[in-house]
Amino acid sequence: MKPEIAIALSGGGYRAALFHLGTLSYLQHLKLENGDTFLGNINTISTISGGTITGLWYMLQYANDNVREFSFWEFYDKLCNNDIITPSIKNLLSTNSQSLIKEMIKSYDRVFFENVHFDIIQNIIDSGHIHHFSANGTDFSNGYAFRFQASRKIVNADPQYNRGIIGNNEHRIPWSIAGKIKLSEILAASSCFPGGFEPLYFPTDFELMTNVDIQDYTKAFTTEIPLMDGGIVDNQGIEPILLANTQMQYDDKRANGNRNFPCHDLIIVSDVSYPKTKSTDNKKIVMNGKFNLNKLDYIIAFIFLLSIIVILFAYYYSYDRIFGFFLCIAIIMFFFRVASFVLKNLLVKYLKKAPIRIDINMVWKYSIANIISLLLNRERSLIHLLKVIFMKPIRQMRYKALYEDEKWKNRRITNTIYELTANYGSWKNKLNKGRIPEWLVPTEEMQKISKIATEMDTTLWFTADDKLNETPEALFACGQYNICMNLLEYINKLKTDMTNTTAAHKYIMQFENQLMDDWRKFKDNPKWLVKYLRESNIKD
């Protein structure tokens, strides 16, 4: 009996994209003697933000029957050697565009998707081994998740629910309309992080607006739907998998009407969240200096008056070059002085309306260094609020839904990026408690590579230093040996406790021999599979 396996690919920018790519590449490499790959047994995929980059790419390869081991290296190469940010910003500036995220859609199409639409996934969702896929964003109008999902048709459900809900309960997108949305637009909505991007509005920012065949649908919209990063409400992508399980219960004979039945035999959560807050994130920024706006005004006025004197002198003695140079200086100082005057008056008007009465001269005498410190500390605290304070309890809540529900006992694996590091990894605690055998302990080289992978920032690019430190390779390799270790740990646990399992779990246990062989290779060289995929790509 083949298993029903789900995988969730968390958010986390390119850190997530490459770690998950490594994980999927290993699951494609992992196969039985009859040729069945582990990846070929995955039927449900949920993606968030950076995980959506890899998830949509994989679904595109799957739809085109192009899932090969070497194809993972091809995508690795695309991620590492294509700049998507710079062209987007250049287009924003050169076209006087008002939306960076819309320019990113063009870059996503250019590098990854070539204007392919969501119907390419819808068309194979009923026939292939993957029968549930969901790329997830956040509906900023109500705070709910917004799912771009393709689900196998449910026979025993009302017509309006037989494909699940695309969007959310308040804002639903018909199946036929969803098929006309570009993959690049779905990625943009799923990875549109607040602060870095403005919301992507549905349908006005989508290609749908130019489709004459659905004008009745787009014209019927009276209120735009602002969409942003899916990680805001669920950065691990666990909820869509649990919802997929609910959908599967309708047609699964084993469930027999039981709405608490676990249709998934195994759920893998691939997660690149930071293990803890970096100590530098909370340090107060202090800038010293007594220079203030009042002094700046005096300096501008002094330079302006001095320039006028020099201009008169140069004009009288016909020093044309000096005249031209100081005329430019005088004009610039004049505009600075006007800007200062306008700003001061605007602040005066604002302060008159404010409940606190403050003399504008007090503001103008306040140190510029202190003003910059105030702004930077507020920016840092806001980013910290979004990345850590909000994300951490949401992450805990999503994991509780999986780990505190007994129906998922022996049916879950968490594949975290940091778990084989020396400082943050859980392997030491597990070893001390006898929960893992000695041979599953990572080597020092693995710990070093995992540390490099874990410490990469959440960005949509690799810096020159990242490439110099081989961060992309570290992420790719980390995803590979991490999932190998986690599957071995999982099988090792099943040997002593088979409760809540079926024949499908015995099928999973058949992969143990190759997992053991591969783990030995990883301990000898954590990047052996990276090297193999690179060389296979060169040969092909």
C-alpha positions, 0 to 999 in steps of 0.5 A: 500500500503506497502512502499519502504524504504531504509536505509544507515548504515554509517561507524565508526568501532564498534561504527557504527556496534553496533549502527546500530545493535541496530537500525535494532533490533528495526525495527525488534521489531516494528510490526503491529498487523498483524505481519508485521515488519518495518524491513520487509518493507526495500527494499534497504540497503547501507553500509559503513565500520563499517556499512558493518559489520552489513549490511552483517551479516543481509543480511546473516541472511536474506538469510538464513531466520534467522531474529529473534529478538534474533539473533540480540543479538547473533551478539551483543555477537559476536561483544563484545566477539571476538577479531579479531585484535590480531589473525590477527596481530599474523598471520601477524608476525608469517607467515611473511605476508606483508598484515594485511588486508588479515589477517583480512579477515581470522578473519572476516571469523572465527568470522562472515561469515565462508567463505560464498560467495556473491552469497548467497545474489545474489540468493535472491535479485529477490525474497525477500523484499530486492531488492537492497543491496550495500556494498561500498568501494573506488577505490584508482586508480581513487578516485571513489566509488566501489560498491559490489552490488546485485540489482534486475534485471531491465526488461526495461534496456539494458542487460549490465545495468540490474543489475546495475554496480558492481564496478564502470564505469572504473572497472566493475565486472561481476555478475557471478564473483562477486558471487564468492567473499567472504563476508569477502573480501567485508567487508575488502575492505569496512573497509580498512581505510588508515593508519590502513591498506594497500589497498586490491588489486582486484583480486590478494588479493581475493580468486578468484585467486585460482579458476580454473574455472575463470582463464581466467578472473583473468589472463586477469587483467594487473593492480590490483585495490587498494580498500580501505574504502568506507567512503573516498568518502561517509561515509554515504552511501547515493549515492548508495541509490539514484542510486538504486532509479534511477534503480527502475524508469525503472520498476516503473509504477508510474515513467512513464519515469520520471527520477526525480521520488522518488520511495523510500517512505522513506530513513533512514540515520543511521549515527555515525559521530562525531558531532564536533572535539574533542578539544584535537584533535587539541592540539599541542604535545610538548616534552621537552629535549635537548638530541640529536643524537650526544650525543647518538653517544658519549654515544654509543661509550663510552659504547662500549669502556668501554665494551672492557676494561671490556672484556679485564680485565675479560678475563685476570682474567678469569671472564667468566660471566662478560666477556660474559655479556660485550661481548654482550653489546659490540656487541649491541653497535657496531651494534648501532654504525654501524646503526648510521653510515649507517643512517647518510650516507644515510641522507647525500646522500639524503640531497645532492639531496635536494634543501635545503642545510643542514649540517648533523651535524645540524640534529644530534644536533637537540633534539630527543624530538623535532624530536618525537614532529614533527613526532607525530604532523604530524601523528595527523594532517594527521589523523585529515585531513582524519577523519575530514577535508576531511570527513566533506565536503563530508558528507555535500555534500552527505546530500545536495543531499538528503535534498536540493532535493524537491522530498525527502521532507517528505521522509527522516529521519536522525538517528544520534548517538549524537542527544539525547546528552545534548551538541550536540543534536538537540532536544533542538533547535527543542523543543524551535522552537516547532518542537517536542512536550514535550513528545519527550524530552529525559530523563537525562539517555538517554542523558548520554547513548547517550554521552557514545555511541557518544564518543567511538573512531572509532576502531575495538575492545572494550577495557576493559574500554569500557566494564567497562563503558558499552559502547557496551550496550550504543551503542546498546540501543542508536540505538534502542531508537534513531530510535524510537524517529526519527520515532515518530518525522517523523510521528508527522510531517506528521500529519501536512504536508502530501505533497509529500506522498502516501498511503504508508506513511499512512501505516508507520503511523500505527506503531505510537501506538507501537512507543508511547508505546515503547518510554514510556518504553525507557523513563522509562528504555533506556535499556529495549529492550537490557534486553529483547533481552538478556533474550530472547536469554538465554531462546532460 
